[in-house]
């Protein structure tokens, strides 16, 4: 039987001796001390290691998320931008749920809700993966008596409902008419402070993501050799330190170097970034323009698809295209390569010239 004694500080000291094991913890309230003592004895009887009081006090899924983040930061592996955003979303939607309530039915409701909000099969699969990671971390690292089985069962159900699966490959490329309309829309709007036309052309010239465009600095730009350094470029296998130098070409219809020099003309002395704008604002402005022009199902990221396809239409080899796009797995380039049939006429014309 555990002994619980009040200390001079006002706290409660618990001493558990059972089956040759001895351990103690201190609590603020007598009720918490009693609860932990009972749980500790039960765990010893089952042949398990008693959960430390700090962990035993965790009650909600949000507590587990905070525990996971703190542990990863402590070992120098803080979550990256994408994972941080996912964990923040999970904490908003599921953070107040008690750990014991994170059952199969609750996770099915979460999956249906996310699908109704527009989350695609791959996004929802990543959400479930993050939930499983948080729960399994608490069980493996801290011995918390939680199971990932409800997550696995929910994943099976959501897959059979068609809500979880592989990503749907996009083959959407902007037409010349759509690009012309978008450029005219932005150039004709005096209230548009972000040089959207220049940024769109730069995206097509470099195959860079909008976050990367808004992150490169003047220090990263080498006009002498026409090269640009992209730091911490997105890569599923390497979150940090994936720096890449890319050539600034003039083969897509737009000169990357000329666009940077145009940006230099409006540069403020304090600006260290070449395009010192918020990437979310760029995305929002692009979406609003497409809505106003009734351009359907076109995303800013599709400009990266367009850039990659233009590189192939210029007859670059796949390994040369990868030097621009940053793909380490050349197989991944296939999903970004959607050549227009009309480009074959240009290919034949160049060969016959």
ZAKETOR-534842 format. One record per residue (C-alpha): residue in three letters; x, z, y. Coordinates in nm, 2 decimals, decimal comma. Each point is the difference from the previous one (the first is absolute). Last residue first. Layout:
ZAKETOR-534842
res:Ala; X:X; Z:Z; Y:Y
...
end
This chain:
ZAKETOR-534842
res:Unk; X:1,62; Z:-8,93; Y:2,48
res:Unk; X:-0,15; Z:-0,03; Y:-0,34
res:Unk; X:0,07; Z:0,36; Y:-0,11
res:Unk; X:-0,12; Z:0,13; Y:0,34
res:Unk; X:-0,32; Z:-0,20; Y:-0,03
res:Unk; X:-0,06; Z:0,12; Y:-0,36
res:Unk; X:0,03; Z:0,36; Y:0,10
res:Unk; X:-0,23; Z:-0,05; Y:0,31
res:Unk; X:-0,26; Z:-0,15; Y:-0,23
res:Unk; X:0,04; Z:0,29; Y:-0,24
res:Unk; X:-0,08; Z:0,24; Y:0,28
res:Unk; X:-0,36; Z:-0,13; Y:-0,01
res:Unk; X:-0,06; Z:0,19; Y:-0,32
res:Unk; X:0,05; Z:0,33; Y:0,19
res:Unk; X:0,24; Z:0,24; Y:-0,17
res:Unk; X:-0,11; Z:0,35; Y:-0,09
res:Unk; X:0,30; Z:0,21; Y:-0,06
res:Unk; X:-0,05; Z:0,37; Y:0,06
res:Unk; X:-0,12; Z:0,08; Y:-0,35
res:Unk; X:0,30; Z:-0,20; Y:-0,14
res:Unk; X:0,25; Z:0,20; Y:0,20
res:Unk; X:-0,05; Z:0,30; Y:-0,23
res:Unk; X:0,18; Z:-0,18; Y:-0,28
res:Unk; X:0,31; Z:0,00; Y:0,21
res:Unk; X:0,03; Z:0,37; Y:-0,03
res:Unk; X:0,22; Z:0,11; Y:0,28
res:Unk; X:-0,23; Z:-0,13; Y:0,27
res:Unk; X:0,14; Z:0,04; Y:0,34
res:Unk; X:-0,19; Z:-0,28; Y:0,17
res:Unk; X:0,30; Z:-0,18; Y:0,15
res:Unk; X:0,26; Z:0,02; Y:-0,27
res:Unk; X:-0,28; Z:-0,04; Y:-0,25
res:Unk; X:-0,07; Z:-0,35; Y:0,14
res:Unk; X:0,36; Z:-0,10; Y:-0,09
res:Unk; X:-0,04; Z:0,13; Y:-0,36
res:Unk; X:-0,32; Z:-0,20; Y:-0,03
res:Unk; X:0,16; Z:-0,32; Y:0,12
res:Unk; X:-0,08; Z:-0,12; Y:0,35
res:Unk; X:-0,20; Z:-0,33; Y:0,00
res:Unk; X:-0,14; Z:0,04; Y:0,36
res:Unk; X:-0,33; Z:0,03; Y:-0,18
res:Unk; X:0,15; Z:0,31; Y:-0,17
res:Unk; X:0,08; Z:0,15; Y:0,33
res:Unk; X:-0,35; Z:-0,09; Y:0,13
res:Unk; X:-0,15; Z:0,19; Y:-0,29
res:Unk; X:0,19; Z:0,31; Y:0,08
res:Unk; X:-0,10; Z:-0,01; Y:0,37
res:Unk; X:-0,37; Z:-0,05; Y:-0,09
res:Unk; X:0,00; Z:0,29; Y:-0,24
res:Unk; X:0,16; Z:0,21; Y:0,27
res:Unk; X:-0,27; Z:-0,12; Y:0,24
res:Unk; X:-0,25; Z:0,12; Y:-0,26
res:Unk; X:0,11; Z:0,36; Y:0,09
res:Unk; X:-0,18; Z:-0,05; Y:0,33
res:Unk; X:-0,33; Z:-0,03; Y:-0,19
res:Unk; X:-0,24; Z:-0,30; Y:-0,03
res:Unk; X:-0,32; Z:0,04; Y:-0,19
res:Unk; X:-0,23; Z:-0,20; Y:0,24
res:Unk; X:0,09; Z:-0,14; Y:0,34
res:Unk; X:-0,31; Z:0,05; Y:0,21
res:Unk; X:0,20; Z:-0,04; Y:0,32
res:Unk; X:-0,10; Z:0,35; Y:0,13
res:Unk; X:0,05; Z:0,15; Y:-0,35
res:Unk; X:0,34; Z:-0,16; Y:-0,04
res:Unk; X:0,10; Z:0,13; Y:0,35
res:Unk; X:-0,12; Z:0,35; Y:-0,09
res:Unk; X:0,20; Z:0,00; Y:-0,32
res:Unk; X:0,32; Z:-0,12; Y:0,18
res:Unk; X:-0,04; Z:0,27; Y:0,27
res:Unk; X:-0,04; Z:0,27; Y:-0,26
res:Unk; X:0,30; Z:-0,12; Y:-0,20
res:Unk; X:0,22; Z:0,00; Y:0,31
res:Unk; X:-0,13; Z:0,34; Y:0,10
res:Unk; X:0,09; Z:0,13; Y:-0,34
res:Unk; X:0,35; Z:-0,14; Y:0,04
res:Unk; X:0,05; Z:0,20; Y:0,32
res:Unk; X:0,21; Z:-0,19; Y:0,25
res:Unk; X:0,36; Z:-0,01; Y:0,10
res:Unk; X:0,08; Z:-0,35; Y:-0,13
res:Unk; X:0,38; Z:-0,01; Y:0,04
res:Unk; X:0,03; Z:0,37; Y:-0,03
res:Unk; X:0,25; Z:0,20; Y:0,21
res:Unk; X:-0,21; Z:-0,02; Y:0,31
res:Unk; X:0,13; Z:0,21; Y:0,29
res:Unk; X:0,11; Z:-0,30; Y:0,21
res:Unk; X:-0,34; Z:-0,17; Y:-0,03
res:Unk; X:0,00; Z:-0,33; Y:-0,18
res:Unk; X:-0,21; Z:-0,28; Y:0,14
res:Unk; X:0,27; Z:-0,27; Y:-0,01
res:Unk; X:0,13; Z:0,14; Y:-0,33
res:Unk; X:-0,33; Z:-0,09; Y:-0,17
res:Unk; X:0,07; Z:-0,37; Y:0,08
res:Unk; X:0,34; Z:0,05; Y:-0,15
res:Unk; X:-0,16; Z:0,13; Y:-0,32
res:Unk; X:-0,24; Z:-0,29; Y:-0,02
res:Unk; X:0,29; Z:-0,25; Y:0,05
res:Unk; X:0,19; Z:0,17; Y:-0,29
res:Unk; X:-0,29; Z:-0,02; Y:-0,23
res:Unk; X:-0,06; Z:-0,37; Y:0,07
res:Unk; X:-0,35; Z:-0,11; Y:-0,09
res:Unk; X:-0,11; Z:-0,30; Y:-0,21
res:Unk; X:0,10; Z:0,16; Y:-0,32
res:Unk; X:0,36; Z:-0,12; Y:-0,01
res:Unk; X:0,17; Z:0,18; Y:0,29
res:Unk; X:0,17; Z:0,28; Y:-0,19
res:Unk; X:0,11; Z:0,35; Y:0,08
res:Unk; X:0,20; Z:0,10; Y:-0,30
res:Unk; X:-0,08; Z:0,33; Y:-0,16
res:Unk; X:0,21; Z:0,31; Y:-0,03
res:Unk; X:-0,16; Z:0,26; Y:-0,23
res:Unk; X:0,00; Z:0,38; Y:-0,01
res:Unk; X:-0,16; Z:0,18; Y:-0,29
res:Unk; X:0,13; Z:0,34; Y:0,09
res:Unk; X:-0,32; Z:0,18; Y:-0,09
res:Unk; X:-0,29; Z:-0,07; Y:-0,22
res:Unk; X:0,18; Z:-0,19; Y:-0,28
res:Unk; X:-0,19; Z:-0,12; Y:-0,30
res:Unk; X:-0,33; Z:-0,10; Y:0,17
res:Unk; X:0,19; Z:-0,18; Y:0,28
res:Unk; X:-0,09; Z:0,00; Y:0,37
res:Unk; X:0,29; Z:-0,06; Y:0,22
res:Unk; X:0,18; Z:0,32; Y:0,11
res:Unk; X:0,18; Z:-0,18; Y:0,28
res:Unk; X:-0,05; Z:-0,37; Y:0,09
res:Unk; X:0,32; Z:-0,14; Y:0,14
res:Unk; X:-0,03; Z:-0,33; Y:0,18
res:Unk; X:0,24; Z:-0,30; Y:-0,01
res:Unk; X:0,06; Z:-0,29; Y:0,24
res:Unk; X:0,38; Z:0,00; Y:-0,04
res:Unk; X:0,07; Z:0,06; Y:0,37
res:Unk; X:-0,35; Z:0,13; Y:0,07
res:Unk; X:0,05; Z:0,32; Y:-0,21
res:Unk; X:-0,32; Z:0,21; Y:0,01
res:Unk; X:-0,01; Z:0,34; Y:-0,15
res:Unk; X:0,12; Z:0,16; Y:0,33
res:Unk; X:-0,29; Z:-0,16; Y:0,17
res:Unk; X:-0,22; Z:0,20; Y:-0,22
res:Unk; X:-0,22; Z:-0,08; Y:-0,30
res:Unk; X:-0,30; Z:0,23; Y:-0,06
res:Unk; X:-0,30; Z:-0,19; Y:0,14
res:Unk; X:0,08; Z:-0,31; Y:-0,20
res:Unk; X:0,05; Z:0,21; Y:-0,31
res:Unk; X:-0,34; Z:0,16; Y:0,03
res:Unk; X:-0,16; Z:-0,34; Y:0,05
res:Unk; X:0,16; Z:-0,14; Y:-0,32
res:Unk; X:0,27; Z:-0,25; Y:0,04
res:Unk; X:-0,02; Z:-0,36; Y:-0,14
res:Unk; X:0,25; Z:-0,10; Y:0,27
res:Unk; X:-0,14; Z:-0,31; Y:0,19
res:Unk; X:-0,36; Z:0,08; Y:-0,10
res:Unk; X:0,03; Z:0,35; Y:0,12
res:Unk; X:0,17; Z:-0,11; Y:0,32
res:Unk; X:-0,28; Z:-0,25; Y:0,07
res:Unk; X:-0,25; Z:0,29; Y:-0,03
res:Unk; X:0,21; Z:0,22; Y:0,22
res:Unk; X:0,03; Z:-0,26; Y:0,27
res:Unk; X:-0,37; Z:-0,07; Y:0,00
res:Unk; X:-0,08; Z:0,37; Y:0,00
res:Unk; X:0,20; Z:0,08; Y:0,31
res:Unk; X:-0,15; Z:0,35; Y:0,02
res:Unk; X:-0,16; Z:0,07; Y:0,35
res:Unk; X:-0,32; Z:-0,20; Y:-0,07
res:Unk; X:-0,20; Z:0,06; Y:0,32
res:Unk; X:0,08; Z:-0,35; Y:0,13
res:Unk; X:-0,16; Z:-0,16; Y:-0,30
res:Unk; X:0,06; Z:-0,37; Y:-0,01
res:Unk; X:0,33; Z:0,02; Y:-0,19
res:Unk; X:-0,17; Z:0,21; Y:-0,27
res:Unk; X:-0,29; Z:-0,23; Y:-0,06
res:Unk; X:0,21; Z:-0,31; Y:0,03
res:Unk; X:0,24; Z:0,12; Y:-0,26
res:Unk; X:-0,29; Z:0,10; Y:-0,23
res:Unk; X:-0,17; Z:-0,34; Y:0,04
res:Unk; X:0,33; Z:-0,19; Y:-0,07
res:Unk; X:0,06; Z:0,22; Y:-0,31
res:Unk; X:-0,35; Z:-0,07; Y:-0,13
res:Unk; X:0,03; Z:-0,37; Y:0,06
res:Unk; X:0,34; Z:-0,01; Y:-0,18
res:Unk; X:-0,16; Z:0,17; Y:-0,30
res:Unk; X:0,08; Z:0,36; Y:-0,08
res:Unk; X:0,10; Z:0,06; Y:-0,36
res:Unk; X:-0,21; Z:0,19; Y:-0,26
res:Unk; X:0,13; Z:-0,02; Y:-0,35
res:Unk; X:-0,06; Z:0,37; Y:-0,07
res:Unk; X:0,08; Z:0,14; Y:-0,35
res:Unk; X:-0,26; Z:0,26; Y:-0,10
res:Unk; X:0,18; Z:0,33; Y:-0,08
res:Unk; X:-0,01; Z:0,13; Y:-0,35
res:Unk; X:-0,28; Z:0,23; Y:-0,11
res:Unk; X:-0,22; Z:0,28; Y:0,10
res:Unk; X:-0,37; Z:-0,04; Y:0,12
res:Unk; X:-0,10; Z:-0,23; Y:-0,29
res:Unk; X:-0,24; Z:0,26; Y:-0,15
res:Unk; X:0,22; Z:0,01; Y:-0,31
res:Unk; X:0,30; Z:0,07; Y:0,22
res:Unk; X:-0,19; Z:0,28; Y:0,18
res:Unk; X:-0,08; Z:0,16; Y:-0,34
res:Unk; X:0,35; Z:-0,02; Y:-0,13
res:Unk; X:0,14; Z:0,14; Y:0,33
res:Unk; X:-0,25; Z:0,28; Y:-0,01
res:Unk; X:0,11; Z:0,10; Y:-0,35
res:Unk; X:0,37; Z:0,00; Y:0,10
res:Unk; X:-0,08; Z:0,21; Y:0,31
res:Unk; X:-0,20; Z:0,25; Y:-0,21
res:Unk; X:0,29; Z:0,02; Y:-0,24
res:Unk; X:0,25; Z:0,10; Y:0,26
res:Unk; X:-0,03; Z:0,37; Y:-0,08
res:Unk; X:0,06; Z:0,31; Y:0,20
res:Unk; X:0,14; Z:0,33; Y:-0,11
res:Unk; X:0,27; Z:0,03; Y:0,28
res:Unk; X:0,34; Z:0,01; Y:-0,17
res:Unk; X:0,18; Z:-0,06; Y:0,33
res:Unk; X:0,20; Z:-0,31; Y:-0,06
res:Unk; X:-0,20; Z:-0,17; Y:-0,28
res:Unk; X:-0,35; Z:0,12; Y:0,09
res:Unk; X:0,02; Z:-0,03; Y:0,37
res:Unk; X:0,18; Z:-0,34; Y:-0,02
res:Unk; X:-0,26; Z:-0,12; Y:-0,25
res:Unk; X:-0,27; Z:0,07; Y:0,25
res:Unk; X:0,17; Z:-0,17; Y:0,29
res:Unk; X:0,10; Z:-0,30; Y:-0,20
res:Unk; X:-0,34; Z:-0,04; Y:-0,15
res:Unk; X:-0,16; Z:-0,01; Y:0,34
res:Unk; X:0,26; Z:-0,25; Y:0,12
res:Unk; X:-0,07; Z:-0,23; Y:-0,30
res:Unk; X:-0,37; Z:0,02; Y:0,07
res:Unk; X:0,06; Z:-0,12; Y:0,35
res:Unk; X:0,24; Z:-0,28; Y:-0,13
res:Unk; X:-0,27; Z:-0,12; Y:-0,23
res:Unk; X:-0,25; Z:0,00; Y:0,29
res:Unk; X:0,24; Z:-0,21; Y:0,21
res:Unk; X:0,04; Z:-0,25; Y:-0,30
res:Unk; X:-0,37; Z:-0,04; Y:-0,05
res:Unk; X:-0,08; Z:-0,05; Y:0,37
res:Unk; X:-0,11; Z:0,28; Y:0,24
res:Unk; X:-0,29; Z:-0,13; Y:0,21
res:Unk; X:-0,17; Z:0,32; Y:0,09
res:Unk; X:-0,25; Z:-0,04; Y:-0,28
res:Unk; X:0,30; Z:-0,02; Y:-0,24
res:Unk; X:0,13; Z:0,33; Y:0,15
res:Unk; X:-0,34; Z:0,17; Y:-0,06
res:Unk; X:-0,02; Z:-0,13; Y:-0,36
res:Unk; X:0,35; Z:0,13; Y:-0,07
res:Unk; X:-0,08; Z:0,34; Y:0,15
res:Unk; X:-0,32; Z:0,03; Y:-0,20
res:Unk; X:0,20; Z:-0,08; Y:-0,31
res:Unk; X:0,25; Z:0,27; Y:0,09
res:Unk; X:-0,27; Z:0,26; Y:0,04
res:Unk; X:-0,15; Z:-0,10; Y:-0,34
res:Unk; X:0,34; Z:0,02; Y:-0,18
res:Unk; X:0,08; Z:0,35; Y:0,13
res:Unk; X:0,17; Z:0,11; Y:0,32
res:Unk; X:-0,24; Z:0,30; Y:0,03
res:Unk; X:0,25; Z:0,25; Y:-0,15
res:Unk; X:0,25; Z:-0,08; Y:0,28
res:Unk; X:-0,26; Z:0,08; Y:0,26
res:Unk; X:-0,09; Z:-0,28; Y:0,23
res:Unk; X:0,10; Z:0,03; Y:0,36
res:Unk; X:0,28; Z:-0,26; Y:-0,03
res:Unk; X:-0,22; Z:-0,27; Y:-0,15
res:Unk; X:-0,08; Z:-0,24; Y:0,28
res:Unk; X:0,24; Z:0,11; Y:0,28
res:Unk; X:0,27; Z:0,11; Y:-0,24
res:Unk; X:-0,02; Z:-0,33; Y:-0,19
res:Unk; X:0,03; Z:-0,20; Y:0,32
res:Unk; X:0,31; Z:0,20; Y:0,10
res:Unk; X:0,15; Z:-0,05; Y:-0,34
res:Unk; X:-0,05; Z:-0,37; Y:0,03
res:Unk; X:0,15; Z:-0,02; Y:0,34
res:Unk; X:0,30; Z:0,20; Y:-0,11
res:Unk; X:0,04; Z:-0,22; Y:-0,30
res:Unk; X:0,01; Z:-0,31; Y:0,22
res:Unk; X:0,24; Z:0,14; Y:0,26
res:Unk; X:0,24; Z:0,16; Y:-0,25
res:Unk; X:-0,03; Z:0,33; Y:-0,17
res:Unk; X:0,29; Z:0,25; Y:0,06
res:Unk; X:0,27; Z:-0,03; Y:-0,27
res:Unk; X:0,26; Z:0,24; Y:0,13
res:Unk; X:-0,04; Z:0,27; Y:-0,26
res:Unk; X:-0,20; Z:0,23; Y:0,23
res:Unk; X:-0,20; Z:-0,29; Y:0,14
res:Unk; X:-0,13; Z:-0,07; Y:-0,35
res:Unk; X:-0,10; Z:0,36; Y:-0,06
res:Unk; X:-0,18; Z:0,03; Y:0,34
res:Unk; X:-0,19; Z:-0,33; Y:-0,06
res:Unk; X:-0,11; Z:0,12; Y:-0,35
res:Unk; X:-0,11; Z:0,34; Y:0,12
res:Unk; X:-0,20; Z:-0,15; Y:0,29
res:Unk; X:-0,18; Z:-0,23; Y:-0,24
res:Unk; X:-0,07; Z:0,29; Y:-0,24
res:Unk; X:-0,15; Z:0,21; Y:0,28
res:Unk; X:-0,22; Z:-0,30; Y:0,10
res:Unk; X:-0,13; Z:0,00; Y:-0,36
res:Unk; X:-0,12; Z:0,35; Y:0,07
res:Unk; X:0,06; Z:0,35; Y:-0,13
res:Unk; X:0,37; Z:0,08; Y:0,01
res:Unk; X:0,04; Z:0,38; Y:-0,04
res:Unk; X:0,14; Z:-0,04; Y:-0,34
res:Unk; X:0,29; Z:-0,21; Y:0,14
res:Unk; X:0,13; Z:0,28; Y:0,22
res:Unk; X:-0,09; Z:0,26; Y:-0,27
res:Unk; X:0,23; Z:-0,17; Y:-0,25
res:Unk; X:-0,18; Z:-0,14; Y:-0,30
res:Unk; X:0,05; Z:0,18; Y:-0,33
res:Unk; X:0,21; Z:-0,19; Y:-0,26
res:Unk; X:-0,22; Z:-0,10; Y:-0,29
res:Unk; X:-0,02; Z:0,14; Y:-0,36
res:Unk; X:-0,37; Z:0,04; Y:0,02
res:Unk; X:0,02; Z:0,38; Y:0,02
res:Unk; X:0,25; Z:-0,04; Y:0,28
res:Unk; X:-0,25; Z:-0,22; Y:0,19
res:Unk; X:-0,27; Z:0,26; Y:-0,05
res:Unk; X:0,22; Z:0,28; Y:0,13
res:Unk; X:0,09; Z:-0,21; Y:0,31
res:Unk; X:-0,36; Z:-0,08; Y:0,07
res:Unk; X:-0,10; Z:0,37; Y:-0,01
res:Unk; X:0,29; Z:0,10; Y:0,22
res:Unk; X:-0,07; Z:-0,28; Y:0,25
res:Unk; X:-0,37; Z:0,11; Y:0,04
res:Unk; X:0,10; Z:0,36; Y:0,04
res:Unk; X:0,26; Z:-0,07; Y:0,27
res:Unk; X:-0,25; Z:-0,23; Y:0,19
res:Unk; X:-0,26; Z:0,27; Y:-0,01
res:Unk; X:0,24; Z:0,26; Y:0,12
res:Unk; X:0,08; Z:-0,20; Y:0,31
res:Unk; X:0,34; Z:-0,09; Y:0,16
res:Unk; X:0,18; Z:-0,08; Y:-0,32
res:Unk; X:0,33; Z:0,08; Y:-0,17
res:Unk; X:0,12; Z:-0,14; Y:-0,33
res:Unk; X:0,15; Z:0,14; Y:-0,32
res:Unk; X:0,13; Z:-0,11; Y:-0,34
res:Unk; X:0,08; Z:0,14; Y:-0,34
res:Unk; X:-0,02; Z:-0,18; Y:-0,33
res:Unk; X:0,04; Z:0,17; Y:-0,34
res:Unk; X:-0,35; Z:-0,08; Y:-0,11
res:Unk; X:-0,15; Z:0,13; Y:0,33
res:Unk; X:0,13; Z:0,19; Y:0,30
res:Unk; X:-0,17; Z:-0,10; Y:0,33
res:Unk; X:0,09; Z:0,19; Y:0,32
res:Unk; X:-0,21; Z:-0,07; Y:0,31
res:Unk; X:0,09; Z:0,13; Y:0,35
res:Unk; X:-0,27; Z:0,02; Y:0,26
res:Unk; X:0,07; Z:-0,03; Y:0,37
res:Unk; X:-0,06; Z:0,27; Y:0,26
res:Unk; X:0,37; Z:0,02; Y:0,10
res:Unk; X:0,02; Z:0,34; Y:-0,17
res:Unk; X:-0,09; Z:-0,17; Y:-0,33
res:Unk; X:-0,32; Z:0,02; Y:-0,20
res:Unk; X:0,05; Z:-0,01; Y:-0,37
res:Unk; X:-0,14; Z:-0,23; Y:-0,27
res:Unk; X:0,10; Z:0,05; Y:-0,36
res:Unk; X:-0,08; Z:-0,27; Y:-0,26
res:Unk; X:-0,13; Z:0,09; Y:-0,34
end
